[in-house]
């Protein structure tokens, strides 16, 4: 792809016209990825806010109280079911993407985004709406800058990416351990490391998604790649936002 390597055309014998076609195709592919990802984020936000608005009311004392719907969502085993369901959906898409039609894969992605919105609606119980909004826009600006770096850099980010993946597994282990330790110091370290890991993953994943593009892909293969790329960046953004919220969010 000529955007990734400006010597691509010269090495392969493509002329300027062919290189321009590759550039245009790559831009269209990346725009498709970002559009899908943005649609998923928007759906998650809308579902989260609507769920919270139906689950919580303000009582006579000005305090938040759960409605019967809220008690079902937040007080029962439904959250565990949602967690397992969303996790299973991600694994299903990852392992079966080569057998799915692009429209089916996109539909599953949107179902996942909606279900995650149900889960994330609980953050409105913990943090103020103003701080959630502020953190969202800061996260969006950071994500945009990091993704742009991953798209434009000529540096191979693979070594950094491999290190970040190992760090992610360590982060998950630390989070599980801290469930039992309940250490505020470890919790702070987890939040800081989480922001750094997903910041790096955003740049690395963007570069990987860019490298996945091939001018020889037909519509079906290109569509599958676009959906999986959107899912990857969506997860990077959501996790970056959540870890930043632990730093910047004002608790109720």
C-alpha positions in Angstrom: 0.0 0.0 0.0 1.5 3.3 -1.0 0.4 5.3 2.0 2.3 2.9 4.3 5.4 2.7 2.1 6.0 5.5 -0.4 8.4 3.3 -2.3 5.8 0.7 -2.9 5.0 1.8 -6.4 8.6 2.0 -7.5 9.4 -1.5 -6.1 6.4 -3.2 -7.8 6.4 -1.3 -11.0 3.2 0.5 -10.4 2.9 3.9 -12.0 1.6 7.0 -10.4 -2.0 6.2 -11.5 -1.9 2.8 -9.9 -0.4 4.2 -6.7 -3.2 6.8 -6.6 -5.8 4.1 -6.9 -4.2 2.2 -4.0 -4.1 5.4 -1.9 -7.7 6.1 -2.6 -8.7 2.6 -1.8 -6.8 2.6 1.5 -8.4 5.9 2.5 -11.9 4.6 1.7 -11.2 1.4 3.7 -10.0 3.3 6.8 -12.9 5.7 6.6 -15.2 2.7 6.6 -13.4 1.3 9.7 -13.7 4.6 11.6 -17.4 5.1 10.6 -18.3 1.6 11.9 -16.3 2.2 15.1 -17.9 5.6 15.6 -21.4 4.1 15.1 -20.6 1.5 17.7 -19.4 4.1 20.2 -22.5 6.2 19.6 -24.8 3.2 20.1 -23.1 2.3 23.3 -23.5 5.8 24.7 -27.1 6.1 23.7 -28.0 2.7 25.2 -26.0 3.5 28.4 -27.8 6.8 28.9 -31.3 5.5 28.1 -30.7 2.5 30.4 -29.6 4.7 33.3 -32.5 7.1 32.7 -35.0 4.2 33.0 -33.2 2.5 35.9 -32.7 5.5 38.3 -34.9 8.1 39.8 -34.3 10.9 42.2 -36.3 10.5 45.5 -37.7 13.3 47.7 -34.4 13.7 49.5 -32.6 14.3 46.3 -30.8 11.0 46.3 -30.6 8.5 43.5 -32.9 5.4 43.9 -33.3 2.4 41.6 -36.5 1.6 39.8 -37.7 -2.0 39.6 -36.0 -2.1 36.2 -32.8 -0.7 37.8 -32.8 -3.3 40.5 -33.1 -6.0 37.8 -30.2 -4.6 35.8 -27.8 -3.6 38.6 -28.9 -5.8 41.5 -29.3 -9.3 40.1 -27.2 -11.8 38.1 -28.1 -10.0 34.8 -24.7 -8.2 34.8 -22.9 -11.4 35.0 -25.0 -12.8 32.1 -24.3 -9.6 30.1 -20.6 -9.9 30.8 -20.4 -13.5 29.7 -22.6 -12.8 26.7 -20.5 -9.9 25.4 -17.3 -11.8 26.0 -18.6 -14.8 24.1 -19.8 -12.5 21.2 -16.3 -11.0 20.8 -14.7 -14.5 20.7 -17.4 -15.7 18.3 -16.7 -12.8 15.9 -13.0 -13.2 16.1 -12.9 -16.9 15.4 -15.8 -17.0 12.9 -15.2 -13.8 11.0 -14.0 -15.6 7.9 -17.3 -17.4 7.6 -19.6 -14.4 8.2 -21.1 -12.1 5.7 -20.0 -8.5 6.2 -23.6 -7.4 7.0 -23.9 -10.2 9.6 -20.6 -9.3 11.2 -21.6 -5.7 11.3 -24.9 -6.6 12.9 -23.2 -8.7 15.5 -20.8 -5.8 16.2 -23.8 -3.5 16.8 -25.5 -6.0 19.1 -22.2 -6.2 21.1 -22.1 -2.4 21.3 -25.7 -2.2 22.5 -25.1 -4.9 25.1 -22.0 -3.2 26.3 -24.0 0.0 26.7 -26.3 -1.8 29.1 -23.3 -2.8 31.2 -21.6 0.6 31.1 -24.8 2.4 32.1 -23.7 1.7 35.7 -20.9 4.3 35.5 -23.6 7.0 35.8 -24.2 5.7 39.3 -20.6 6.2 40.2 -19.5 9.3 38.3 -21.2 12.6 37.6 -22.6 13.2 34.1 -20.4 16.3 33.7 -17.2 14.4 34.4 -18.2 11.5 32.2 -18.8 13.9 29.3 -15.5 15.7 29.9 -13.6 12.5 30.1 -15.3 11.2 26.9 -14.1 14.2 24.9 -10.6 14.1 26.3 -10.5 10.4 25.5 -11.8 11.0 22.0 -9.1 13.7 21.3 -6.4 11.4 22.7 -7.6 8.4 20.7 -7.7 10.5 17.5 -4.1 11.7 18.0 -2.8 8.3 18.8 -4.7 6.6 15.9 -3.3 9.3 13.5 0.2 8.6 14.7 -0.3 4.9 14.1 -1.6 5.6 10.6 1.1 8.0 9.6 4.2 6.7 11.3 6.8 4.9 9.2 8.1 3.1 12.3 7.2 -0.5 12.8 5.2 -0.7 16.0 5.1 -4.5 16.2 7.8 -4.9 18.9 6.0 -2.3 21.0 2.7 -4.0 20.3 3.9 -7.4 21.5 5.1 -5.9 24.7 1.8 -4.1 25.2 -0.1 -7.4 24.8 2.0 -9.0 27.5 1.4 -6.0 29.7 -2.4 -6.3 29.1 -2.4 -9.9 30.4 -0.4 -8.7 33.5 -2.9 -5.8 33.9 -5.9 -8.3 33.9 -4.2 -10.5 36.5 -3.5 -7.4 38.7 -7.1 -6.4 38.5 -8.3 -9.9 39.5 -5.8 -9.9 42.4 -7.0 -6.4 43.6 -10.6 -7.6 43.8 -9.4 -9.5 46.9 -6.7 -7.1 48.1 -8.8 -3.9 47.6 -5.5 -1.9 47.6 -5.9 1.8 46.7 -2.3 2.0 45.7 -2.5 -1.0 43.4 -5.8 0.4 42.0 -4.0 3.7 41.1 -1.2 1.8 39.5 -3.7 -0.3 37.5 -5.5 2.8 36.2 -2.2 4.5 35.2 -0.8 1.4 33.4 -4.2 0.8 31.8 -4.2 4.2 30.2 -0.7 3.7 28.9 -1.4 0.3 27.5 -4.5 1.2 25.6 -2.9 4.4 24.4 -0.1 2.3 22.9 -2.5 -0.3 21.6 -4.5 2.3 19.8 -1.5 3.3 17.7 -0.4 -0.2 17.1 -3.8 -1.5 16.2 -4.3 1.3 13.7 -1.1 0.4 12.0 -2.1 -3.3 11.9 -5.5 -2.4 10.4 -3.9 -0.3 7.8 -1.5 -3.1 6.9 -4.5 -5.5 6.5 -5.7 -3.5 3.5 -5.1 -5.1 0.1 -6.1 -3.7 -3.2 -6.9 -7.2 -4.4 -9.5 -7.8 -1.7 -13.1 -8.3 -3.0 -16.0 -6.6 -1.3 -16.7 -9.5 1.1 -13.1 -9.7 2.4 -12.8 -6.0 2.6 -16.1 -5.8 4.5 -15.0 -8.4 7.0 -11.7 -6.6 7.6 -13.4 -3.3 8.1 -15.8 -4.7 10.8 -13.0 -6.5 12.7 -10.8 -3.3 12.5 -13.7 -1.3 13.8 -14.3 -3.7 16.7 -10.6 -3.6 17.6 -10.5 0.2 17.7 -13.8 0.3 19.5 -12.4 -1.8 22.3 -9.3 0.3 22.5 -11.4 3.5 22.8 -13.8 2.1 25.4 -11.0 0.8 27.6 -9.0 4.0 27.2 -12.1 6.0 28.2 -12.8 3.7 31.2 -9.3 3.9 32.6 -9.1 7.6 32.1 -12.5 7.9 33.9 -10.9 6.3 37.0 -8.5 9.3 37.0 -10.6 12.2 35.9 -14.2 11.2 36.9 -15.9 13.0 39.8 -17.5 10.5 42.0 -21.0 11.1 43.2 
